[in-house]
């Protein structure tokens, strides 16, 4: 593995760093001010649309898609340092560059498994940033860490599927621009193979029977940045059979294909969050005095900063190795490493953010710094895309197999 970035990555890094400095960081406060003045907290602030237009003009658009037909055609290894940069402003930069979840995963699903008609109707507007989307899998009534538990029914009735179920923490669903749901449910609930019971269907938001009931808070935050997290009810919702994604019984496999890149994208951005936290820690440490000397001269503060730097360097190498393996041997070949970064990265970044908050005192938990919101995001990722414990269980089984 070559540790140096190639020429294209270096060029995009330079352009993206300049974009962040010139446009994104100054827009953070503006976005909050504009959002406070909107009729609905879920509407998109004007500055976000301005950022999207500028990013597209600069060619910093759809960087996550490895297929050159749809995106930048970058490998995972090339995209990793770019995602890290956007992670420094995770509630603004990914949206500005059309690289925000859940749209990224949904675009990947449509590009890989969608029909030509589905691509034309939904993928193309998503690629253009004209609409947003949501992925509806998690349910409040069952332990959704085991996806085979889901109870939403997708029943065939002639030329239609009838969808009935309740989902929650459906990211992006509060956004009025969210036009399409990818819904996972069971088409064969009594099937012998529990991983062939699930299917995915496309459900337009305006379909009769779809009700976005409420916004779900995360540590008290109503996550406005990309359209919130919603509870959604599907009450005998009818969609054409042509809205099936892939094949009946293929939902579980599609979900796994979707989550592989999603997990590494989250980990890439988490490293950017950690870098932002270290920067804020250092600035705070040299600007504040306590007990007669600068915080930067306090031994405990120096330990926090040193430990944070060591941790980030370790995590970055593991994430880059994982990206390289995904490119060279595929997602299955990188399965162990994907699980390892999913376990290690959120946990470690939560620790760094916790120290950064502590160093900022009351300011650390306030809205005047991004740390509290970053902490909420990082801590949530210990649950999202499969809880850490699920990945630990699977990873341990792989290790133990060598000795059985």
C-alpha positions in Angstrom: 0.0 0.0 0.0 1.4 3.4 -1.0 0.8 6.0 1.7 1.1 9.0 -0.7 -2.0 10.5 -2.3 -2.0 10.3 -6.1 -2.0 13.5 -8.2 -5.8 13.6 -8.7 -6.5 13.2 -5.0 -4.0 15.9 -4.2 -5.6 18.3 -6.7 -9.1 17.6 -5.3 -7.9 17.9 -1.7 -6.4 21.4 -2.5 -9.6 22.5 -4.2 -11.8 21.1 -1.4 -9.8 22.6 1.4 -10.0 26.0 -0.3 -13.8 25.5 -0.8 -14.1 24.8 2.9 -12.1 27.8 4.0 -13.7 30.3 1.6 -17.3 29.1 1.6 -18.3 26.3 4.1 -16.9 27.5 7.4 -18.2 31.1 6.9 -21.6 29.6 6.0 -22.0 27.7 9.2 -23.2 30.6 11.3 -25.2 32.0 8.3 -27.1 28.7 7.9 -28.1 28.7 11.6 -29.4 32.3 11.4 -31.3 31.6 8.2 -32.8 28.4 9.6 -34.1 30.3 12.7 -36.0 32.6 10.4 -37.6 29.9 8.2 -41.2 29.1 8.3 -40.4 25.5 8.9 -37.2 24.3 10.6 -36.9 21.6 8.0 -36.7 24.0 5.0 -33.3 24.4 3.4 -31.5 27.7 4.2 -30.7 29.7 1.1 -27.0 29.6 1.8 -27.0 25.8 1.4 -28.3 26.1 -2.1 -25.6 28.7 -2.8 -23.0 26.3 -1.5 -24.4 23.5 -3.7 -24.2 25.7 -6.8 -20.7 26.7 -6.0 -19.5 23.2 -5.3 -21.0 22.0 -8.6 -19.4 24.9 -10.5 -16.0 23.9 -9.0 -16.5 20.2 -9.9 -16.7 19.2 -6.2 -19.9 17.2 -6.8 -20.9 13.5 -6.3 -17.3 12.7 -5.3 -18.4 9.5 -3.5 -19.7 7.6 -6.6 -17.0 5.4 -8.0 -18.9 4.9 -11.3 -17.7 7.7 -13.6 -21.0 7.5 -15.4 -22.7 9.0 -12.4 -20.0 10.5 -10.2 -16.4 11.5 -10.0 -15.2 8.0 -10.7 -12.9 8.0 -7.6 -11.8 4.9 -5.8 -12.5 4.5 -2.1 -8.8 5.3 -1.4 -9.1 8.5 -3.4 -12.3 9.5 -1.8 -11.3 8.8 1.8 -9.2 12.0 2.4 -11.9 14.1 0.7 -14.6 12.7 2.9 -12.4 13.4 5.9 -12.3 17.1 4.9 -16.0 17.4 4.6 -16.3 15.7 8.0 -14.9 18.8 9.6 -18.3 20.4 8.9 -20.5 17.3 8.8 -23.8 19.1 8.9 -23.0 21.3 5.9 -20.1 20.2 3.7 -21.5 16.7 2.7 -24.8 18.3 1.6 -23.0 21.1 -0.2 -21.1 18.6 -2.3 -24.1 16.2 -2.7 -22.2 13.6 -0.7 -24.6 13.4 2.3 -26.2 10.3 3.7 -28.8 8.8 3.2 -28.8 10.0 -0.4 -25.3 8.6 -1.0 -26.4 5.1 -0.1 -29.7 5.4 -2.0 -27.9 6.6 -5.1 -25.5 3.7 -4.9 -28.5 1.3 -4.6 -30.3 2.8 -7.6 -27.1 2.9 -9.7 -26.3 -0.8 -8.9 -29.8 -2.4 -8.7 -32.3 0.1 -10.2 -34.0 -0.4 -13.6 -33.5 2.1 -16.3 -36.9 3.7 -15.5 -36.0 3.9 -11.8 -32.7 5.5 -12.6 -34.3 8.1 -14.9 -37.1 9.0 -12.5 -35.2 9.0 -9.2 -31.4 8.6 -9.6 -31.0 11.4 -12.1 -32.7 14.1 -9.9 -30.7 12.8 -6.9 -27.5 13.1 -8.8 -28.4 16.7 -9.7 -29.3 17.6 -6.1 -32.9 18.5 -7.1 -34.5 16.1 -4.6 -33.6 14.3 -1.4 -34.4 10.7 -0.4 -34.7 8.4 2.7 -34.0 4.8 3.5 -36.7 3.2 5.6 -35.5 0.1 7.5 -35.4 0.7 11.3 -38.5 -0.1 13.2 -39.5 0.8 16.8 -41.2 -2.4 17.7 -38.3 -4.8 17.1 -34.6 -5.0 17.6 -33.6 -3.6 14.2 -29.9 -4.4 14.9 -31.0 -7.8 13.5 -32.5 -6.8 10.1 -34.3 -10.1 9.8 -36.6 -8.9 12.6 -38.3 -6.3 10.6 -42.1 -6.6 10.5 -43.2 -4.3 7.7 -45.2 -6.2 5.1 -44.8 -5.8 1.4 -47.6 -7.9 -0.1 -48.2 -8.5 -3.8 -51.7 -7.7 -5.0 -51.9 -8.1 -8.8 -49.8 -5.4 -10.4 -49.1 -3.6 -7.1 -47.3 -4.1 -3.8 -49.1 -3.1 -0.7 -46.8 -1.8 2.0 -47.8 -1.7 5.7 -45.6 -0.9 8.6 -44.1 1.7 10.9 -40.5 2.9 10.7 -38.5 5.4 12.8 -35.3 7.4 12.7 -35.7 7.6 9.0 -33.0 10.1 8.1 -33.9 12.9 5.8 -37.6 12.2 5.9 -38.5 15.6 7.5 -36.9 17.5 4.6 -39.7 18.8 2.2 -37.4 18.0 -0.7 -37.4 14.3 0.3 -39.4 12.8 -2.6 -38.7 9.1 -2.4 -38.3 6.4 0.2 -36.5 3.1 -0.3 -38.6 0.8 2.0 -37.4 -2.5 3.3 -40.0 -5.0 4.3 -40.9 -8.7 4.1 -42.4 -10.1 0.9 -42.1 -13.7 2.1 -42.4 -13.6 6.0 -42.7 -17.4 6.2 -39.7 -18.2 3.9 -37.3 -20.8 5.0 -34.2 -18.7 4.5 -34.6 -15.7 6.9 -32.3 -13.7 4.7 -34.5 -14.1 1.6 -37.7 -12.9 3.2 -37.0 -9.2 2.7 -37.4 -7.0 -0.4 -37.0 -3.3 -1.1 -39.6 -1.1 -2.9 -39.6 2.5 -4.0 -42.3 4.6 -2.4 -42.8 8.2 -3.5 -43.4 10.5 -0.5 -46.8 11.7 -1.9 -48.3 8.2 -2.2 -51.6 7.9 -0.3 -51.1 6.2 3.0 -47.6 7.6 3.7 -47.6 9.7 6.9 -44.5 11.4 8.3 -45.7 11.5 11.9 -43.0 13.3 13.8 -39.4 14.3 14.0 -37.2 12.1 16.2 -34.7 13.9 18.4 -31.1 12.8 18.9 -29.8 13.8 22.3 -32.3 16.5 22.3 -31.3 17.8 18.9 -33.7 18.0 16.0 -31.1 17.3 13.3 -32.0 20.0 10.8 -28.8 19.7 8.8 -30.0 17.1 6.2 -33.7 16.8 6.9 -34.0 15.3 10.4 -35.0 11.8 11.5 -38.6 10.9 11.3 -41.2 8.4 12.4 -43.1 7.3 9.2 -46.2 5.1 8.9 -47.0 3.2 5.8 -50.7 2.3 5.9 -51.6 0.0 3.0 -49.5 2.0 0.7 -49.9 0.9 -2.9 -47.1 1.1 -5.5 -46.6 -0.5 -8.9 -44.7 -3.8 -9.0 -42.2 -2.0 -11.2 -41.1 -0.1 -8.0 -39.4 -3.3 -6.7 -35.6 -2.7 -6.4 -33.7 -5.7 -7.7 -35.6 -9.0 -7.1 -38.0 -10.3 -4.5 -36.0 -11.7 -1.6 -33.0 -9.6 -2.5 -33.5 -6.9 0.1 -31.1 -8.2 2.7 -28.3 -8.6 0.2 -29.0 -5.1 -1.2 -28.9 -3.7 2.4 -25.5 -5.3 3.0 -24.2 -3.9 -0.3 -25.5 -0.4 0.6 -24.0 -0.5 4.2 -20.4 -1.4 3.2 -19.6 1.9 1.5 -21.8 3.8 4.0 -19.9 2.5 7.0 -16.5 3.6 5.6 -17.9 7.0 4.5 -19.0 7.6 8.1 -15.6 6.6 9.4 -13.9 8.9 6.9 -16.0 11.9 8.0 -15.5 11.0 11.7 -11.8 11.5 11.3 -12.5 15.0 10.0 -14.7 15.6 13.1 -11.8 14.5 15.3 -9.4 16.8 13.5 -11.8 19.8 14.0 -12.0 18.9 17.7 -8.2 18.8 18.0 -7.9 22.2 16.3 -10.5 23.7 18.7 -8.7 22.1 21.6 -5.4 23.7 20.7 -7.0 27.1 20.0 -8.8 27.0 23.3 -5.7 25.8 25.2 -3.5 28.6 24.0 -6.1 31.3 24.6 -7.3 30.5 28.2 -5.6 30.8 31.5 -6.4 28.8 34.7 -4.7 28.7 38.0 -2.0 31.0 36.9 -0.9 29.5 33.6 -2.2 28.8 30.1 -4.3 25.7 29.7 -1.7 24.7 27.0 0.8 24.4 29.8 -1.3 22.1 32.0 0.0 18.6 31.9 -3.5 17.0 31.6 -4.4 19.1 28.6 -1.1 18.2 26.9 -1.9 14.6 27.5 -5.4 14.9 26.0 -4.0 16.6 22.8 -1.2 14.1 22.4 -3.5 11.1 22.9 -5.9 12.6 20.4 -3.2 13.1 17.8 -2.0 9.5 18.2 -5.5 8.1 18.0 -6.4 10.0 14.8 -3.2 8.9 13.1 -4.0 5.2 14.0 -7.6 5.5 12.9 -6.7 7.1 9.6 -4.3 4.3 8.7 -6.9 1.7 9.4 -9.5 3.5 7.4 -7.2 4.0 4.5 -6.2 0.3 4.6 -9.9 -0.6 4.5 -10.5 1.7 1.6 -7.5 0.1 -0.3 -8.8 -3.4 0.4 -12.3 -2.5 -0.8 -10.7 -1.3 -4.0 -8.4 -4.3 -4.5 -10.3 -7.3 -3.1 -13.9 -6.0 -2.8 -16.2 -5.4 0.1 -16.3 -9.1 1.1 -12.5 -9.3 1.1 -12.4 -6.2 3.4 -15.2 -7.4 5.7 -13.0 -7.7 8.8 -11.5 -4.3 8.3 -14.9 -2.7 7.6 -16.1 -4.0 10.9 -13.0 -3.0 12.7 -13.2 0.7 11.6 -16.9 0.7 12.4 -16.1 -0.5 16.0 -13.0 1.6 16.5 -13.7 5.0 14.9 -16.9 6.2 16.5 -15.8 5.1 19.9 -12.4 6.8 19.7 -13.8 10.0 18.2 -16.5 10.2 20.9 -13.6 10.1 23.4 -11.7 12.9 21.6 -14.8 15.1 21.4 -15.5 14.4 25.1 -12.1 15.8 26.0 -12.6 18.8 23.7 -15.9 19.6 25.4 -14.3 19.3 28.8 -11.5 21.7 27.8 -14.1 24.3 26.6 -16.1 24.1 29.9 -19.6 25.4 29.6 -18.8 26.6 26.0 -18.3 23.0 25.0 -21.9 22.0 25.6 -23.3 25.3 24.1 -24.4 26.2 20.7 -21.5 28.6 20.3 -19.1 25.8 19.4 -19.8 22.8 17.1 -18.6 20.3 19.7 -21.9 19.3 21.3 -23.5 18.7 18.0 -20.4 16.8 16.7 -20.5 14.6 19.9 -24.2 13.8 19.3 -23.4 12.8 15.7 -20.4 10.7 16.6 -22.2 8.9 19.5 -25.1 8.1 17.3 -22.8 6.3 14.9 -22.1 3.8 17.6 -25.7 2.7 16.9 -26.1 3.5 13.2 -25.3 1.0 10.4 -25.4 -1.8 13.0 -24.5 -1.3 16.7 -20.9 -1.8 17.6 -21.8 -5.0 19.5 -23.1 -6.6 16.3 -19.9 -6.0 14.5 -17.9 -7.2 17.5 -19.8 -10.4 17.6 -19.2 -11.0 13.9 -15.6 -10.1 14.0 -14.9 -12.3 17.0 -16.6 -15.3 15.2 -14.2 -14.7 12.2 -11.2 -14.7 14.5 -12.4 -17.8 16.4 -12.9 -19.7 13.2 -9.2 -19.9 12.7 -8.9 -22.0 15.9 -11.9 -24.3 15.5 
